[in-house]
Amino acid sequence: MMSANIKLGSLIVIVIFLAVLVYVDINVDADIDGILEKPIMDIAFKPLLVSNENAFTKAIESDSLTKEFNKPIPKSLKGIDLNISLPVDNKGNLIVGMELKDLFEIYLSAMGEEELDDIILRIQNALAQQLSSPALEQSYGALKRFIDYKIELVNLEQQPRDKNLSELENIHRQKEILNNLQQAYFTPIESDALFATEKEYDDFMLEYLTIQQNNHLTLEEKQQQIESLEVSLPTDIKAGRDTAMAPANIFLQAETMRAEGKTPEEIYQMRAKSLGSETAVALAELDQQRQQWQQRLALFGSHYESIISSGLSEVDKKVEINALLARDFSELESIRVKALYSLNHSDN
């Protein structure tokens, strides 16, 4: 169960990561063979690489890691099953797969609560508790490479984009660099075992974004192509995606029904069928609050325009607008209204 949860968590991160890439700028140079090089490492991350190198060297040279790591476990890891069995072959060699990645990812999720040095020691201790030579030394090496790779990813995410390329071209460019990083740190067999699922979902998301941004397709044609694309997903990935996308799909369905003139009761029944009656009631109340807010905002906008075009002095206009805000909105609401009108009205 833990492995499945970590995989789903990884997929959600991938979705978010790809969505952010649409807005994040990337800019890297190609080498003489046309292969995209990884960006230069930010100086801020170099101490992490040094710490990781030192921890690996110390682990290889020491035989004391089987002793219990005596620091308290981070709060975020309490209640999580950390007993992930790592497979070895009949010669005692470590089999690198999702079990190892899950173990690494669980402990690394405590970044912020613990320093990287302590996290590495905690992971090394967990490895030493269940593995022996040669698998143990191999796991230390895999850990070092995995952490170096993760640091490379963070560094990659911070790079500026190539403004001469489209959003999709930048995303494809970043994906190519990502693949090159995986090849640099892991063997083909390891890379396939660790990242095959992510790559499959990445490819899906890239195709999904390509369809969404194709201005030559109608909304109906886009929906048809997306539905055909979703059929190609493996069952477990599709189930995870459906779960993650369910709230957004319900929201879009409600907006479509509203545009078609469906009644609040019909929208409530649709939501109740998918999300349960309690959630449907809460969403109906939220709909009503939003509608009331829009009505109040529209009324303020009408009065605001009247004040702006009234011929009053600038000082008197500000006095009238502030009086209107104080009369119709709370202090927090007034801040929100002012923010909205600073965007939409240059006269304010």
C-alpha positions in Angstrom: 0.0 0.0 0.0 2.8 2.4 0.8 4.4 1.8 -2.6 1.2 2.6 -4.3 0.7 5.8 -2.3 4.2 7.0 -3.1 3.7 6.3 -6.8 0.5 8.3 -6.7 2.2 11.1 -4.9 5.0 11.1 -7.5 2.4 11.3 -10.3 0.7 14.3 -8.6 4.1 16.0 -8.3 4.7 15.3 -12.0 1.4 16.9 -13.0 2.2 20.0 -11.0 5.8 20.0 -12.3 4.7 19.9 -15.9 2.0 22.5 -15.3 4.6 24.9 -13.8 6.9 24.4 -16.7 4.3 26.2 -18.9 5.2 29.3 -16.9 8.8 28.7 -15.9 11.5 29.8 -18.3 14.3 27.5 -19.3 17.4 28.3 -21.2 20.2 25.8 -21.9 22.8 25.4 -24.6 23.3 22.4 -26.9 26.7 20.8 -27.2 28.5 20.2 -30.4 26.6 16.9 -31.0 23.2 18.7 -30.6 22.5 17.0 -27.2 21.1 19.4 -24.6 23.5 19.9 -21.8 22.4 20.2 -18.1 22.6 23.7 -16.8 25.5 25.0 -14.7 24.9 24.1 -11.0 23.8 27.1 -8.9 26.5 27.8 -6.3 23.8 27.6 -3.6 23.4 23.9 -4.3 27.0 22.9 -4.3 27.3 22.5 -0.5 24.5 19.9 -0.8 26.5 17.9 -3.4 29.6 18.1 -1.1 27.6 16.9 1.9 26.2 14.0 -0.1 29.7 13.0 -1.4 31.1 13.1 2.2 28.2 11.1 3.6 28.7 8.4 0.9 32.5 8.2 1.5 32.0 7.9 5.2 29.4 5.2 4.8 31.6 3.1 2.5 34.5 3.4 4.9 32.5 2.8 8.1 31.0 -0.3 9.7 29.1 1.4 12.4 25.9 2.4 10.5 24.1 -0.6 11.7 23.8 1.2 15.1 20.5 2.8 15.7 20.1 6.3 14.4 19.2 8.0 17.7 17.6 11.3 16.6 13.8 11.6 17.0 11.9 10.8 13.8 10.5 13.9 12.1 6.8 14.6 12.7 5.9 14.2 9.1 7.2 10.6 9.1 5.3 9.5 12.2 2.6 7.0 11.5 4.1 6.0 8.1 5.2 2.5 7.5 8.9 2.7 6.9 9.5 -1.0 6.6 10.0 -1.3 2.9 11.7 -4.6 1.9 14.4 -4.1 -0.7 14.9 -7.1 -3.1 18.2 -8.7 -3.9 19.1 -11.3 -6.5 20.5 -14.8 -5.8 24.0 -13.4 -5.7 23.2 -10.8 -3.1 23.2 -7.9 -5.5 20.7 -5.1 -5.0 17.8 -5.0 -7.4 17.1 -1.3 -8.1 13.4 -0.6 -8.4 10.4 1.3 -7.1 10.9 -0.2 -3.6 14.3 1.6 -3.3 12.9 4.8 -4.8 9.9 4.8 -2.4 12.2 4.3 0.6 14.4 7.3 -0.6 11.4 9.5 -1.4 9.7 8.9 2.0 12.7 10.0 4.0 13.6 12.9 1.7 10.1 14.2 2.1 11.2 15.4 5.6 13.4 18.0 4.0 12.7 21.2 5.9 12.3 19.4 9.2 15.7 17.8 9.0 19.0 18.8 7.5 20.1 16.8 4.4 23.0 15.4 6.4 20.7 13.8 9.0 18.3 12.5 6.3 21.1 10.8 4.5 22.3 9.2 7.8 18.8 8.1 8.5 18.4 6.5 5.1 21.9 4.8 5.3 20.9 3.4 8.7 17.7 2.0 7.3 19.6 0.4 4.4 22.2 -1.1 6.9 19.4 -2.6 9.0 18.3 -4.9 6.2 21.1 -5.3 3.6 24.5 -6.9 3.6 27.4 -6.8 1.2 27.4 -6.4 -1.8 23.8 -5.0 -1.8 24.6 -2.6 1.1 27.4 -0.8 -0.7 25.4 -0.8 -3.9 22.5 0.9 -2.0 24.8 3.6 -0.7 25.9 4.3 -4.2 22.3 4.4 -5.5 21.4 6.8 -2.7 24.3 9.1 -3.5 23.3 9.1 -7.2 19.6 9.6 -6.4 20.2 12.6 -4.2 22.7 14.2 -6.7 20.0 13.7 -9.4 17.3 15.3 -7.2 19.6 18.3 -6.7 20.1 18.5 -10.4 16.3 18.6 -10.8 15.9 21.5 -8.4 18.7 23.4 -10.2 17.0 22.7 -13.6 13.7 24.1 -12.4 15.3 27.4 -11.6 16.7 28.0 -15.1 15.3 30.8 -17.3 13.4 29.8 -20.4 14.3 30.3 -24.0 12.1 33.2 -25.1 12.6 32.3 -28.7 10.7 29.0 -28.2 7.0 28.3 -27.6 5.7 27.0 -24.3 5.4 23.5 -25.6 8.9 23.7 -27.2 10.3 24.7 -23.8 8.6 21.8 -22.1 9.9 19.3 -24.7 13.3 20.9 -24.2 13.2 20.5 -20.4 12.0 16.9 -20.8 15.0 16.1 -23.0 17.3 17.5 -20.4 15.5 15.4 -17.7 16.0 12.3 -19.8 19.7 13.1 -20.2 20.1 13.6 -16.5 18.5 10.2 -15.8 20.9 8.5 -18.3 23.8 10.3 -16.7 23.0 9.0 -13.1 21.5 5.6 -13.8 22.0 2.6 -16.0 19.3 1.9 -18.6 17.9 -0.9 -16.5 17.8 1.3 -13.4 16.3 4.2 -15.3 13.6 2.1 -16.7 12.8 0.6 -13.2 12.8 4.0 -11.5 11.2 6.3 -14.1 9.3 4.3 -16.7 5.9 5.2 -15.1 6.8 8.8 -14.8 8.0 8.9 -18.4 4.8 7.4 -19.6 2.7 9.9 -17.7 5.0 12.8 -18.9 4.4 11.7 -22.5 0.7 11.7 -21.8 0.7 15.2 -20.3 2.8 16.6 -23.2 0.3 15.2 -25.7 -2.6 16.5 -23.5 -1.1 20.0 -23.5 -0.5 19.8 -27.3 -4.2 19.0 -27.8 -5.3 21.8 -25.4 -3.2 24.4 -27.1 -4.1 23.4 -30.7 -6.2 26.4 -31.9 -7.2 24.6 -35.0 -9.4 22.2 -33.0 -12.9 22.9 -31.7 -13.7 22.3 -28.1 -15.6 19.1 -29.0 -12.6 17.8 -31.1 -10.2 18.5 -28.3 -12.5 16.5 -25.9 -12.6 13.6 -28.3 -8.9 13.5 -28.8 -8.3 13.7 -25.0 -10.7 10.9 -24.4 -8.9 8.7 -27.0 -5.6 9.7 -25.3 -6.8 8.7 -21.9 -7.7 5.2 -23.2 -3.9 4.6 -23.8 -3.1 5.1 -20.1 -2.4 2.0 -18.0 -5.2 1.2 -15.6 -3.3 2.1 -12.4 -2.2 5.5 -13.7 -5.6 6.2 -15.1 -7.2 5.4 -11.7 -4.7 7.8 -10.0 -5.3 10.5 -12.5 -9.1 10.2 -12.3 -8.9 10.5 -8.5 -6.7 13.6 -8.7 -8.7 15.2 -11.5 -12.2 14.5 -10.1 -12.7 17.8 -8.3 -11.7 19.8 -11.4 -13.9 17.7 -13.6 -16.9 18.2 -11.3 -16.2 22.0 -11.3 -16.1 22.1 -15.1 -19.2 20.0 -15.4 -21.1 22.4 -13.0 -19.9 25.4 -15.1 -21.1 23.8 -18.3 -24.5 23.0 -16.7 -24.8 26.5 -15.5 -24.0 27.9 -19.0 -26.7 25.6 -20.4 -29.3 27.1 -18.0 -29.5 24.1 -15.7 -31.1 24.8 -12.3 -29.2 24.8 -9.0 -31.1 21.7 -8.0 -29.9 19.8 -11.1 -26.3 20.9 -10.4 -26.7 19.8 -6.8 -27.9 16.3 -7.9 -24.9 16.0 -10.2 -22.5 16.8 -7.4 -24.3 14.7 -4.8 -24.0 11.7 -7.1 -20.3 12.1 -7.5 -19.2 13.7 -4.2 -21.9 12.9 -1.7 -24.7 15.0 -0.4 -22.7 16.7 2.3 -20.1 18.0 -0.1 -22.8 19.0 -2.6 -24.6 21.1 0.0 -21.3 22.9 0.9 -20.7 23.6 -2.8 -24.2 24.9 -3.3 -23.7 27.3 -0.4 -20.4 28.4 -1.9 -22.2 29.0 -5.2 -24.7 31.2 -3.5 -22.0 33.2 -1.7 -20.1 33.7 -5.0 -23.3 34.9 -6.7 -24.0 37.3 -3.9 -20.4 38.6 -4.0 -20.6 39.1 -7.8 -23.9 41.1 -7.3 -22.4 43.3 -4.7 -19.3 43.8 -6.8 -21.4 44.7 -9.8 -23.4 47.3 -7.8 -20.1 48.8 -6.5 -18.8 49.0 -10.0 -21.8 50.9 -11.2 -21.5 53.4 -8.3 -17.7 53.6 -8.9 -18.1 54.5 -12.5 -20.7 57.2 -11.6 -18.2 58.8 -9.1 -15.3 58.7 -11.7 -17.4 60.5 -14.3 -19.1 62.9 -11.8 -16.7 65.8 -12.4 -15.6 65.9 -8.7 -12.1 66.7 -7.8 -9.6 63.8 -7.4 -9.7 64.3 -3.6 -13.5 64.3 -3.5 -13.6 61.2 -5.7 -11.3 59.3 -3.3 -13.5 60.4 -0.3 -16.7 59.2 -2.0 -15.1 55.9 -3.1 -13.7 55.2 0.4 -17.1 56.0 1.9 -18.8 53.6 -0.6 -16.3 50.8 0.4 -16.9 51.4 4.1 -20.6 51.3 3.7 -20.9 48.2 1.5 -17.9 46.0 2.5 -16.0 44.8 5.5 -12.4 45.8 6.0 -11.1 42.6 4.5 -13.6 42.8 1.6 -12.5 46.4 0.9 -8.9 45.2 0.5 -10.1 42.6 -2.0 -12.2 45.2 -3.9 -9.4 47.7 -4.1 -7.1 45.0 -5.5 -9.6 44.1 -8.1 -10.1 47.7 -9.2 -6.5 48.5 -9.3 -6.2 45.9 -12.0 -9.3 46.9 -13.9 -9.4 50.6 -13.6 -6.4 52.9 -14.2 -8.2 55.9 -12.7 -8.0 54.6 -9.2 
